[in-house]
Every structure is written in structure tokens, then in C-alpha cells.
């Protein structure tokens, strides 16, 4: 397995429908593990990123992310770490820009496409977001993403709900439709020529252990499970997540 260059940039790709603030707890504990540039940016219509006029699609985000990374850093390849929707984008980068991948971190995500029922649900949620001008129920969304129990759960749920509640309906709708259209990229993982890490949340109610095992098998690695955390492991357990990603960040 090849080693990652010391100065490789690290790109953090958001979960849906959160903005890049979700990475702040992880960034705070990374310290000198990141030797190159550290990049975060929002998805179209989320946070500070304007909504594009282009049809929804993850390939559009992947292409823009690679070009922006190269322009901003001068590097040709980066470590791509994506949570949930961000993982879908990272896989699109690996398929379309294999020479831009120095490492791949897939966090609480999956490589398979939606089935018909999941796809129809996304389209319905997209319509609802457009009609309401935002997420119809940020609190319910937050409850489903946070797996932490006991002390600290209420604070985490409130933070996630506030973040989701700030996002615009047209951006949420665009993201749902982009994810609904994504293909199965399991075979992309088998061809990745860079280090891959698969991280799962023990109490993730959105991505199953079977989904994670499927990705890990394709990549030829063992999944790393973060205990007592749900879908947002980097927010819920940043230190444990940093440890899980250490092989990507340290040559």
C-alpha cells in the first residue's frame, strides 16, 4: 500500500443536509496530523455555497471539488474524507479523477445506489423541502442522525437541528435529487490505488453495518467502528474519529 505524501491536502466533504461547521470538532483535535492544507466547503445550496443552475448530480460536485482543490493548493492529489453524502462525492472523485486521490476516507456512507423505495422517498422529501422553504422537521432529522446516548445527547441533537434548520429548501431539494441519481460505485472501490479507510458509527441508524462491510470488502480493508456514536461520528466522537483516520493522515 502506498504512503500518502506528507503535504497532501485533506478535503472534508459534508454529510447531508449539514454545512461545513459539522467538521469543527474534528478539526480541533486533528492537530499536526494534517501536514498539508485542510479544505472544507459546502455543497450546492447549503451553507455559504450558492445553488447552481445545473441539474442535480454528484459528479458536478466532484468535478468542481477537484478543480477547486488543485487551484487552491497547487497539489494534484488530496486525501478525500466524506461523511454520508460527502462519501458519495468522494467515490465520484475516485471514479472520475483517480489521479486526484491520495487517500479515501469513507465515513458513515455507502457505495451502493438507492433502491426504488429509497429513491422515491428522496424525491418526495425534495418536493417537501421546496414547498416549505427548508427542512420540514429539523428536530426529527437530528434525532435520526445522532446516536450518542445519555450525557451530551440533548446538546448534540440541538446543534444538529439548528444547523439543519438554517439550510434552504432549494439546496436540500437539490441534494436529495443528486443523491437519488447516484449509481452504485462499489466497483470503483476495488480499483482505488490509494489507502482507503472505512469508518462506521456503532449506533448509526442510517447506514447499516452491512453497508459498511460491503464497502470494506470491496476496498480490501477492515471497517473501523466508533463506539457509542451514530451517523455523525466526527461530530459525536471527534477524537475517536481522528484516530480511525490516522493512517490516511500520517505517512
Backbone as JSON, one array per atom type, in Angstrom:
{
  "sequence": "XXXXXXXXXXXXXXXXXXXXXXXXXXXXXXXXXXXXXXXXXXXXXXXXXXXXXXXXXXXXXXXXXXXXXXXXXXXXXXXXXXXXXXXXXXXXXXXXXXXXXXXXXXXXXXXXXXXXXXXXXXXXXXXXXXXXXXXXXXXXXXXXXXXXXXXXXXXXXXXXXXXXXXXXXXXXXXXXXXXXXXXXXXXXXXXXXXXXXXXXXXXXXXXXXXXXXXXXXXXXXXXXXXXXXXXXXXXXXXXXXXXXXXXXXXX",
  "N": [[0.85, -1.19, 0.0], [0.61, 2.17, -0.87], [2.27, 5.05, 0.52], [1.02, 8.12, 1.86], [1.77, 11.31, 0.59], [3.54, 13.7, 2.62], [2.63, 16.34, 2.46], [0.11, 16.26, 1.37], [-3.02, 17.67, 0.59], [-6.0, 17.75, 2.62], [-9.34, 17.05, 2.16], [-12.48, 17.7, 3.41], [-15.69, 16.45, 3.24], [-19.07, 17.19, 3.44], [-21.77, 15.76, 5.43], [-25.26, 15.27, 4.67], [-28.17, 17.13, 5.59], [-26.14, 19.09, 6.31], [-23.98, 21.92, 6.99], [-20.52, 22.97, 6.54], [-19.67, 23.45, 9.12], [-19.99, 21.22, 10.65], [-17.61, 19.88, 10.79], [-15.96, 21.12, 12.61], [-15.44, 20.17, 15.34], [-13.85, 17.88, 14.79], [-11.69, 18.99, 13.34], [-10.58, 20.48, 15.36], [-9.28, 18.6, 16.94], [-7.45, 17.38, 15.32], [-4.88, 18.45, 15.06], [-1.37, 18.29, 14.49], [-1.58, 16.21, 12.77], [-2.5, 16.64, 10.22], [-0.64, 17.59, 7.65], [-0.61, 18.98, 5.31], [-2.61, 21.3, 3.39], [-5.88, 21.98, 4.7], [-9.13, 21.53, 3.74], [-12.44, 22.64, 3.65], [-15.73, 22.77, 2.35], [-18.99, 23.89, 1.33], [-21.86, 22.06, 0.1], [-23.77, 22.46, -2.98], [-26.12, 25.05, -2.58], [-26.19, 24.78, 0.15], [-25.29, 26.0, 3.37], [-22.84, 28.41, 2.87], [-22.6, 28.14, 0.17], [-23.63, 28.98, -3.05], [-26.63, 28.03, -4.83], [-26.47, 25.98, -7.68], [-27.27, 26.37, -11.19], [-27.23, 24.12, -12.62], [-28.36, 20.75, -13.41], [-29.26, 18.51, -10.74], [-26.6, 16.56, -9.43], [-24.06, 14.36, -8.33], [-21.65, 14.1, -9.63], [-21.09, 16.59, -10.67], [-20.45, 18.05, -8.37], [-18.16, 16.63, -7.57], [-16.37, 17.09, -9.7], [-16.08, 19.89, -9.55], [-14.99, 20.1, -7.0], [-12.48, 18.84, -7.2], [-11.18, 20.48, -9.08], [-11.23, 22.92, -7.69], [-9.71, 22.26, -5.42], [-7.2, 21.75, -6.57], [-6.61, 24.23, -7.69], [-6.55, 25.85, -5.42], [-4.53, 24.77, -3.81], [-2.39, 23.9, -5.37], [-1.63, 21.31, -5.45], [-1.86, 18.04, -6.93], [-3.2, 15.81, -6.02], [-5.3, 14.7, -3.32], [-6.26, 13.82, 0.06], [-9.35, 12.5, 0.45], [-12.05, 12.86, 2.48], [-15.14, 11.84, 3.32], [-18.35, 12.2, 4.73], [-21.33, 10.43, 4.83], [-23.41, 11.89, 2.5], [-21.17, 13.23, 1.63], [-19.38, 11.13, 1.39], [-20.42, 9.84, -0.83], [-19.77, 11.73, -2.75], [-16.98, 11.66, -2.56], [-16.48, 9.1, -3.58], [-17.33, 9.52, -6.18], [-15.34, 11.27, -7.0], [-13.18, 9.48, -6.89], [-13.84, 7.78, -8.98], [-13.98, 9.46, -11.24], [-11.73, 11.05, -11.2], [-9.22, 9.55, -10.67], [-6.46, 10.03, -10.39], [-6.4, 12.12, -8.68], [-6.63, 11.26, -6.14], [-5.16, 10.71, -3.16], [-5.74, 9.39, -0.92], [-8.56, 7.84, 0.7], [-11.27, 8.4, 2.69], [-14.03, 6.98, 4.0], [-16.83, 7.69, 5.61], [-19.41, 6.66, 7.56], [-21.11, 6.08, 5.33], [-22.15, 4.79, 2.1], [-21.56, 2.57, -0.68], [-23.36, 1.71, -2.5], [-26.21, 2.18, -4.72], [-29.37, 3.93, -4.31], [-32.32, 1.98, -3.68], [-35.5, 1.47, -5.36], [-37.54, 2.28, -3.61], [-36.21, 3.9, -1.72], [-35.28, 5.86, -3.41], [-37.64, 7.02, -4.37], [-38.56, 8.05, -1.97], [-36.65, 10.02, -1.46], [-37.18, 11.82, -3.56], [-39.73, 12.65, -2.82], [-39.13, 13.91, -0.39], [-37.55, 15.96, -1.35], [-39.41, 17.49, -2.79], [-41.02, 18.28, -0.65], [-39.27, 19.87, 0.83], [-38.8, 21.99, -0.91], [-41.37, 23.08, -1.03], [-41.79, 23.92, 1.6], [-39.7, 25.61, 2.04], [-37.48, 24.96, 3.46], [-35.99, 22.49, 5.66], [-38.52, 20.19, 6.53], [-38.74, 19.16, 9.15], [-36.48, 19.71, 11.22], [-35.72, 18.88, 13.82], [-36.52, 16.18, 14.01], [-34.91, 15.13, 12.01], [-32.4, 15.54, 13.15], [-32.57, 13.94, 15.46], [-32.56, 11.42, 14.26], [-30.0, 11.28, 13.24], [-28.11, 11.5, 15.3], [-26.45, 9.34, 17.38], [-25.45, 9.17, 19.91], [-25.95, 8.53, 23.35], [-27.43, 9.33, 26.55], [-25.52, 11.53, 28.63], [-24.88, 14.58, 27.09], [-26.25, 14.1, 24.74], [-28.61, 15.64, 24.26], [-27.6, 18.19, 23.79], [-26.09, 17.77, 21.47], [-28.1, 16.96, 19.65], [-29.63, 19.29, 19.58], [-27.76, 21.05, 18.44], [-27.37, 19.92, 15.89], [-30.0, 20.04, 14.87], [-30.37, 22.82, 14.79], [-28.47, 23.5, 12.86], [-29.37, 22.09, 10.59], [-31.83, 23.36, 10.36], [-31.12, 25.84, 9.4], [-30.64, 25.58, 6.74], [-31.44, 26.06, 3.29], [-34.49, 25.42, 1.51], [-34.38, 24.94, -1.29], [-31.75, 24.16, -1.65], [-31.63, 21.83, -0.09], [-33.45, 20.26, -1.52], [-32.13, 20.05, -3.99], [-29.86, 18.57, -3.23], [-31.05, 16.15, -2.35], [-32.12, 15.16, -4.74], [-29.81, 14.88, -6.24], [-28.48, 12.85, -4.84], [-30.33, 10.79, -5.15], [-29.97, 10.14, -7.79], [-27.55, 8.89, -7.97], [-25.13, 6.4, -9.0], [-24.36, 2.89, -8.38], [-21.3, 2.51, -6.85], [-19.55, 0.55, -6.02], [-17.7, -1.05, -7.41], [-15.84, 0.85, -8.09], [-14.4, 1.21, -5.77], [-12.88, -1.13, -5.68], [-10.92, -0.58, -7.46], [-9.41, 1.49, -6.52], [-6.3, 2.97, -6.08], [-5.04, 3.87, -3.81], [-4.62, 4.4, -0.22], [-7.4, 3.32, 1.74], [-9.9, 4.02, 4.11], [-12.54, 2.85, 6.06], [-15.05, 4.01, 8.03], [-17.36, 3.55, 10.61], [-20.36, 4.26, 12.48], [-21.23, 2.93, 15.56], [-23.87, 3.07, 16.42], [-25.29, 3.96, 14.26], [-28.15, 4.88, 12.64], [-28.77, 5.15, 10.01], [-26.89, 4.37, 8.04], [-26.12, 1.04, 7.63], [-24.37, -1.65, 9.36], [-23.93, -3.7, 7.57], [-23.84, -2.29, 5.14], [-21.45, -0.89, 5.49], [-19.63, -3.01, 5.78], [-19.8, -4.09, 3.25], [-18.62, -2.1, 1.65], [-16.05, -2.1, 2.79], [-15.13, -4.67, 2.22], [-14.96, -4.54, -0.56], [-12.93, -2.67, -0.8], [-10.88, -3.99, 0.36], [-10.24, -3.82, 3.08], [-10.51, -3.63, 6.72], [-13.41, -2.58, 8.4], [-13.62, 0.26, 10.59], [-15.1, 0.7, 13.63], [-16.73, 3.17, 15.39], [-17.45, 3.44, 18.67], [-20.54, 3.9, 20.44], [-21.54, 6.0, 18.93], [-23.38, 7.72, 16.35], [-24.63, 8.54, 13.16], [-23.1, 10.76, 12.67], [-20.24, 10.65, 13.27], [-17.84, 12.15, 13.41], [-18.63, 14.48, 14.58], [-19.84, 13.62, 16.93], [-17.95, 11.97, 18.2], [-15.17, 13.09, 18.01], [-12.39, 12.72, 18.63], [-12.04, 9.93, 18.6], [-12.71, 9.47, 15.96], [-10.7, 10.86, 14.61], [-8.55, 9.24, 15.35], [-9.3, 6.92, 14.02], [-8.97, 7.67, 11.39], [-6.3, 7.99, 11.16], [-4.32, 6.59, 9.68], [-4.67, 7.56, 7.14], [-3.91, 10.16, 7.4], [-1.35, 10.29, 8.34], [1.8, 9.64, 7.17]],
  "CA": [[0.0, 0.0, 0.0], [1.44, 3.36, -0.99], [2.19, 6.03, 1.59], [0.47, 9.4, 1.45], [2.77, 12.38, 0.72], [3.37, 14.49, 3.84], [1.95, 17.61, 2.23], [-1.15, 16.09, 0.64], [-4.17, 18.35, 1.19], [-7.1, 16.92, 3.11], [-10.63, 17.66, 1.84], [-13.58, 17.16, 4.21], [-16.93, 16.58, 2.49], [-20.14, 17.2, 4.44], [-22.99, 14.97, 5.43], [-26.46, 15.98, 4.23], [-28.03, 18.42, 4.93], [-25.39, 19.96, 7.19], [-22.91, 22.69, 6.36], [-19.17, 22.56, 6.9], [-19.43, 23.58, 10.55], [-20.0, 19.91, 11.28], [-16.24, 19.37, 10.9], [-15.17, 21.89, 13.56], [-14.89, 19.37, 16.43], [-12.77, 17.03, 14.29], [-10.54, 19.84, 13.02], [-9.98, 20.93, 16.62], [-8.45, 17.55, 17.55], [-6.51, 16.8, 14.36], [-3.55, 18.92, 15.39], [-0.35, 18.21, 13.45], [-1.78, 15.04, 11.92], [-2.68, 17.15, 8.86], [0.58, 18.33, 7.33], [-0.89, 19.84, 4.17], [-3.78, 22.18, 3.52], [-7.14, 21.38, 5.11], [-10.16, 22.23, 2.98], [-13.86, 22.31, 3.79], [-16.62, 23.65, 1.59], [-20.37, 23.44, 1.38], [-22.5, 21.52, -1.09], [-24.61, 23.48, -3.63], [-27.34, 25.45, -1.89], [-26.05, 24.52, 1.58], [-24.36, 26.92, 4.0], [-22.48, 29.61, 2.12], [-22.44, 27.83, -1.26], [-24.84, 29.28, -3.85], [-27.22, 26.91, -5.58], [-26.13, 26.0, -9.09], [-28.35, 26.21, -12.16], [-27.07, 22.8, -13.25], [-29.21, 19.68, -12.89], [-28.63, 17.86, -9.59], [-25.75, 15.41, -9.71], [-22.85, 14.32, -7.52], [-20.49, 14.26, -10.49], [-20.84, 18.03, -10.77], [-19.75, 18.44, -7.15], [-16.84, 16.01, -7.59], [-15.52, 17.81, -10.65], [-15.79, 21.22, -9.01], [-14.14, 19.95, -5.82], [-11.11, 18.55, -7.64], [-10.62, 21.68, -9.7], [-11.02, 23.92, -6.64], [-8.59, 21.81, -4.6], [-5.95, 21.94, -7.31], [-6.36, 25.66, -7.84], [-6.27, 26.46, -4.13], [-3.34, 24.23, -3.16], [-1.31, 23.57, -6.28], [-1.42, 19.87, -5.42], [-2.64, 17.28, -7.89], [-3.98, 14.77, -5.34], [-5.64, 15.0, -1.93], [-6.98, 12.82, 0.85], [-10.77, 12.87, 0.43], [-12.77, 12.26, 3.61], [-16.53, 12.21, 3.16], [-19.35, 11.6, 5.61], [-22.68, 10.31, 4.25], [-23.4, 12.42, 1.14], [-19.78, 13.52, 1.31], [-18.77, 9.88, 0.94], [-20.85, 9.62, -2.22], [-18.96, 12.63, -3.59], [-15.61, 11.14, -2.58], [-16.46, 7.98, -4.51], [-17.4, 10.09, -7.52], [-13.99, 11.75, -7.28], [-12.33, 8.32, -7.16], [-14.18, 7.23, -10.28], [-13.78, 10.4, -12.34], [-10.4, 11.66, -11.07], [-8.4, 8.65, -9.84], [-5.14, 10.6, -10.12], [-6.56, 13.17, -7.67], [-6.9, 10.59, -4.86], [-4.02, 10.22, -2.38], [-6.33, 8.58, 0.14], [-10.02, 7.91, 0.67], [-11.9, 8.1, 3.97], [-15.48, 6.83, 3.81], [-17.33, 7.78, 6.97], [-20.86, 6.54, 7.68], [-21.64, 6.23, 3.99], [-22.29, 3.51, 1.41], [-21.15, 2.61, -2.09], [-24.47, 1.25, -3.34], [-27.23, 3.16, -5.11], [-30.68, 3.77, -3.67], [-33.31, 1.16, -4.35], [-36.63, 2.27, -5.85], [-38.29, 2.88, -2.49], [-35.4, 4.98, -1.16], [-35.22, 6.92, -4.41], [-38.94, 7.71, -4.34], [-38.62, 8.81, -0.71], [-35.83, 11.23, -1.64], [-37.9, 12.77, -4.42], [-40.8, 13.21, -2.01], [-38.54, 14.84, 0.57], [-37.11, 17.13, -2.12], [-40.61, 18.3, -3.04], [-41.47, 18.86, 0.61], [-38.32, 20.93, 1.21], [-39.07, 23.15, -1.77], [-42.65, 23.66, -0.65], [-41.71, 24.54, 2.93], [-38.6, 26.57, 2.07], [-36.42, 24.45, 4.34], [-36.29, 21.11, 6.08], [-39.82, 20.19, 7.19], [-38.67, 18.81, 10.57], [-35.07, 19.61, 11.59], [-35.53, 18.13, 15.07], [-36.62, 14.76, 13.7], [-33.7, 14.78, 11.26], [-31.29, 15.49, 14.1], [-32.75, 12.76, 16.3], [-32.18, 10.25, 13.5], [-28.57, 11.26, 12.92], [-27.28, 11.43, 16.5], [-26.56, 8.05, 18.06], [-24.98, 9.32, 21.28], [-26.99, 8.42, 24.37], [-27.04, 9.84, 27.86], [-24.98, 12.88, 28.77], [-24.41, 15.22, 25.87], [-27.1, 13.86, 23.59], [-29.53, 16.75, 24.0], [-26.83, 19.3, 23.21], [-25.76, 17.41, 20.1], [-29.32, 17.0, 18.85], [-29.99, 20.69, 19.39], [-26.81, 21.65, 17.5], [-27.66, 19.4, 14.55], [-31.29, 20.59, 14.46], [-30.16, 24.23, 14.44], [-27.73, 23.55, 11.6], [-30.3, 21.66, 9.53], [-32.87, 24.37, 10.23], [-30.61, 27.03, 8.69], [-30.42, 25.3, 5.32], [-32.55, 26.48, 2.42], [-35.26, 24.33, 0.91], [-33.94, 24.6, -2.64], [-30.5, 23.42, -1.52], [-31.96, 20.48, 0.38], [-34.08, 19.55, -2.63], [-31.08, 19.74, -4.98], [-29.05, 17.48, -2.71], [-31.81, 14.9, -2.37], [-32.22, 14.67, -6.12], [-28.47, 14.46, -6.66], [-28.2, 11.54, -4.23], [-31.23, 9.81, -5.74], [-29.5, 9.79, -9.13], [-26.19, 8.34, -7.95], [-25.03, 4.98, -9.35], [-23.59, 2.02, -7.49], [-19.86, 2.71, -7.1], [-18.78, -0.46, -5.31], [-16.56, -1.48, -8.22], [-14.84, 1.91, -8.05], [-13.56, 0.94, -4.61], [-11.94, -2.22, -5.96], [-9.86, -0.09, -8.34], [-8.69, 2.61, -5.9], [-4.9, 2.64, -5.88], [-4.57, 4.65, -2.67], [-5.17, 3.89, 1.04], [-8.83, 3.52, 1.99], [-10.37, 3.74, 5.47], [-13.99, 2.83, 6.21], [-15.4, 4.3, 9.42], [-18.79, 3.39, 10.86], [-20.84, 4.54, 13.82], [-21.84, 1.73, 16.15], [-25.31, 3.28, 16.58], [-25.78, 4.66, 13.08], [-29.47, 4.4, 12.22], [-28.98, 5.47, 8.61], [-26.02, 3.44, 7.31], [-26.04, -0.19, 8.4], [-23.08, -2.34, 9.4], [-23.81, -4.44, 6.31], [-23.4, -1.33, 4.13], [-20.04, -0.64, 5.73], [-18.87, -4.23, 5.47], [-19.8, -4.22, 1.79], [-17.58, -1.21, 1.16], [-14.74, -2.52, 3.27], [-14.74, -5.86, 1.46], [-14.56, -4.11, -1.9], [-11.67, -1.95, -0.69], [-9.87, -4.88, 0.92], [-9.84, -3.34, 4.41], [-11.44, -3.91, 7.8], [-14.05, -1.35, 8.85], [-13.36, 0.73, 11.95], [-16.38, 1.08, 14.22], [-16.65, 4.1, 16.51], [-18.46, 3.02, 19.65], [-21.46, 4.86, 21.07], [-21.77, 7.15, 18.04], [-24.33, 7.44, 15.29], [-24.3, 8.85, 11.78], [-22.2, 11.91, 12.61], [-19.18, 10.25, 14.21], [-16.84, 13.2, 13.57], [-19.22, 15.46, 15.47], [-20.17, 12.98, 18.19], [-16.75, 11.39, 18.8], [-14.11, 13.57, 17.13], [-11.07, 12.13, 18.91], [-12.04, 8.55, 18.11], [-12.74, 9.54, 14.5], [-9.35, 11.23, 14.21], [-7.72, 8.04, 15.49], [-9.69, 5.97, 12.97], [-8.48, 8.17, 10.11], [-4.87, 8.32, 11.32], [-3.47, 6.03, 8.61], [-4.8, 8.42, 5.98], [-3.37, 11.48, 7.66], [0.05, 10.19, 8.74], [2.56, 8.73, 6.3]],
  "C": [[0.89, 1.24, 0.0], [1.23, 4.3, 0.19], [1.69, 7.36, 1.03], [1.56, 10.46, 1.59], [2.46, 13.25, 1.92], [2.5, 15.72, 3.61], [0.63, 17.47, 1.48], [-2.27, 16.87, 1.33], [-5.2, 17.33, 1.67], [-8.39, 17.69, 2.85], [-11.72, 16.95, 2.63], [-14.9, 17.49, 3.52], [-18.12, 16.28, 3.4], [-21.17, 16.09, 4.28], [-24.16, 15.87, 5.03], [-27.48, 16.01, 5.36], [-27.33, 19.43, 5.84], [-24.36, 20.77, 6.41], [-21.57, 22.29, 6.98], [-18.83, 22.77, 8.37], [-19.42, 22.23, 11.27], [-18.6, 19.36, 11.53], [-15.44, 20.06, 12.0], [-14.64, 21.06, 14.73], [-13.74, 18.45, 15.98], [-11.52, 17.85, 14.0], [-9.81, 20.25, 14.3], [-9.05, 19.89, 17.23], [-7.43, 16.96, 16.58], [-5.07, 17.22, 14.62], [-2.59, 18.79, 14.22], [-0.47, 16.93, 12.61], [-1.98, 15.45, 10.45], [-1.5, 18.04, 8.54], [0.39, 19.26, 6.13], [-2.07, 20.74, 4.44], [-5.01, 21.37, 3.92], [-8.28, 22.2, 4.51], [-11.54, 21.73, 3.37], [-14.65, 23.26, 2.9], [-18.01, 23.04, 1.58], [-20.85, 22.9, 0.04], [-23.39, 22.61, -1.72], [-25.91, 23.77, -2.85], [-27.32, 25.22, -0.39], [-25.03, 25.49, 2.16], [-24.13, 28.15, 3.14], [-22.37, 29.36, 0.62], [-23.72, 28.15, -2.02], [-25.36, 28.02, -4.54], [-26.87, 27.06, -7.06], [-27.38, 25.9, -9.96], [-28.3, 24.85, -12.85], [-28.02, 21.79, -12.63], [-28.5, 18.99, -11.72], [-27.8, 16.64, -9.99], [-24.48, 15.49, -8.89], [-21.59, 14.49, -8.36], [-20.1, 15.72, -10.63], [-20.05, 18.51, -9.55], [-18.32, 17.89, -7.17], [-15.9, 16.77, -8.51], [-15.11, 19.17, -10.1], [-14.84, 21.14, -7.83], [-12.69, 19.7, -6.22], [-10.46, 19.8, -8.22], [-10.33, 22.76, -8.66], [-9.84, 23.54, -5.76], [-7.27, 22.08, -5.3], [-5.6, 23.42, -7.46], [-5.92, 26.29, -6.53], [-4.94, 26.02, -3.55], [-2.14, 24.02, -4.08], [-0.98, 22.1, -6.31], [-2.29, 19.19, -6.46], [-3.55, 16.25, -7.23], [-4.19, 15.16, -3.89], [-6.18, 13.75, -1.25], [-8.42, 13.31, 0.94], [-11.5, 12.11, 1.53], [-14.21, 12.75, 3.55], [-17.44, 11.46, 4.11], [-20.69, 11.59, 4.89], [-22.69, 10.8, 2.81], [-21.98, 12.75, 0.7], [-19.02, 12.29, 0.85], [-19.17, 9.55, -0.48], [-20.03, 10.49, -3.17], [-17.53, 12.13, -3.68], [-15.48, 9.96, -3.54], [-16.57, 8.46, -5.95], [-16.05, 10.65, -7.94], [-13.09, 10.58, -7.66], [-12.59, 7.73, -8.53], [-13.74, 8.16, -11.41], [-12.36, 10.99, -12.37], [-9.48, 10.76, -10.24], [-7.02, 9.21, -9.5], [-5.2, 11.73, -9.09], [-6.72, 12.58, -6.27], [-5.6, 10.06, -4.25], [-4.48, 9.34, -1.23], [-7.82, 8.82, 0.16], [-10.56, 7.49, 2.04], [-13.41, 8.11, 3.81], [-16.13, 6.66, 5.18], [-18.85, 7.71, 6.97], [-21.54, 6.79, 6.34], [-21.77, 4.85, 3.37], [-21.9, 3.69, -0.05], [-22.27, 2.22, -3.03], [-25.41, 2.39, -3.68], [-28.49, 2.95, -4.28], [-31.51, 2.74, -4.41], [-34.51, 2.04, -4.71], [-37.36, 2.98, -4.72], [-37.52, 4.06, -1.9], [-35.33, 6.17, -2.12], [-36.53, 7.73, -4.42], [-39.07, 8.56, -3.08], [-37.81, 10.1, -0.83], [-36.57, 12.27, -2.48], [-39.05, 13.42, -3.66], [-40.27, 14.21, -1.0], [-38.04, 16.1, -0.12], [-38.29, 18.06, -2.37], [-41.07, 19.01, -1.77], [-40.57, 20.01, 1.05], [-38.55, 22.18, 0.38], [-40.36, 23.85, -1.34], [-42.58, 24.43, 0.66], [-40.6, 25.58, 3.02], [-37.45, 26.17, 2.97], [-36.72, 23.01, 4.68], [-37.6, 21.1, 6.85], [-39.75, 19.92, 8.69], [-37.21, 18.63, 10.98], [-34.82, 18.78, 12.85], [-35.58, 16.63, 14.83], [-35.39, 14.3, 12.93], [-32.52, 14.63, 12.21], [-31.38, 14.25, 14.99], [-32.28, 11.49, 15.57], [-30.7, 10.15, 13.21], [-27.68, 11.05, 14.14], [-27.51, 10.1, 17.21], [-26.11, 8.09, 19.5], [-26.16, 9.24, 22.24], [-26.49, 9.01, 25.68], [-26.53, 11.26, 27.8], [-24.46, 13.41, 27.42], [-25.32, 15.04, 24.68], [-27.98, 15.07, 23.26], [-28.81, 17.91, 23.34], [-26.48, 19.02, 21.76], [-26.98, 17.48, 19.19], [-29.74, 18.43, 18.57], [-29.07, 21.35, 18.37], [-27.13, 21.21, 16.07], [-28.98, 19.99, 14.03], [-31.15, 22.05, 14.05], [-29.46, 24.36, 13.1], [-28.64, 23.18, 10.44], [-31.35, 22.74, 9.28], [-32.42, 25.63, 9.51], [-30.53, 26.82, 7.18], [-31.68, 25.6, 4.51], [-33.23, 25.27, 1.76], [-34.78, 23.95, -0.48], [-32.62, 23.84, -2.62], [-30.72, 22.0, -1.05], [-32.56, 19.66, -0.75], [-33.04, 19.14, -3.68], [-30.25, 18.55, -4.5], [-29.77, 16.15, -2.71], [-31.88, 14.32, -3.78], [-30.88, 14.21, -6.66], [-28.15, 13.08, -6.1], [-29.09, 10.45, -4.83], [-30.71, 9.3, -7.09], [-28.14, 9.09, -9.13], [-26.2, 6.86, -8.34], [-24.35, 4.18, -8.23], [-22.11, 2.19, -7.85], [-19.01, 1.72, -6.32], [-17.54, -0.87, -6.1], [-15.46, -0.42, -8.27], [-13.87, 1.66, -6.9], [-12.52, -0.14, -4.89], [-10.75, -1.72, -6.78], [-9.05, 1.05, -7.73], [-7.25, 2.19, -5.6], [-4.26, 3.41, -4.74], [-5.15, 4.05, -1.39], [-6.64, 4.26, 1.21], [-9.11, 3.18, 3.45], [-11.88, 3.84, 5.47], [-14.31, 2.98, 7.69], [-16.91, 4.24, 9.58], [-19.12, 3.83, 12.28], [-21.58, 3.33, 14.37], [-23.37, 1.86, 16.19], [-25.89, 4.1, 15.44], [-27.11, 4.05, 12.65], [-29.76, 4.64, 10.75], [-28.16, 4.54, 7.71], [-25.81, 2.2, 8.17], [-24.62, -0.75, 8.43], [-22.86, -3.14, 8.12], [-23.34, -3.54, 5.17], [-21.9, -1.07, 4.26], [-19.18, -1.83, 5.4], [-18.76, -4.43, 3.96], [-18.72, -3.34, 1.18], [-16.19, -1.69, 1.54], [-14.24, -3.74, 2.51], [-14.26, -5.48, 0.07], [-13.21, -3.42, -1.87], [-10.54, -2.81, -0.15], [-9.35, -4.43, 2.28], [-10.87, -3.81, 5.44], [-12.1, -2.6, 8.23], [-13.67, -1.02, 10.28], [-14.67, 1.26, 12.52], [-16.14, 1.98, 15.43], [-17.79, 3.81, 17.46], [-19.3, 4.21, 20.13], [-21.68, 6.11, 20.24], [-22.7, 6.73, 16.92], [-23.81, 7.82, 13.93], [-23.26, 9.95, 11.64], [-21.02, 11.68, 13.55], [-18.17, 11.36, 14.44], [-17.32, 14.31, 14.49], [-19.43, 14.87, 16.86], [-18.92, 12.48, 18.93], [-15.53, 11.81, 17.98], [-12.74, 12.93, 17.38], [-10.98, 10.71, 18.38], [-12.04, 8.52, 16.58], [-11.36, 9.92, 13.97], [-8.41, 10.04, 14.29], [-8.02, 7.05, 14.37], [-9.11, 6.37, 11.61], [-6.97, 8.37, 10.09], [-4.01, 7.78, 10.17], [-3.57, 6.82, 7.32], [-4.04, 9.73, 6.15], [-1.88, 11.47, 7.97], [0.76, 9.21, 7.83], [3.5, 7.9, 7.15]]
}
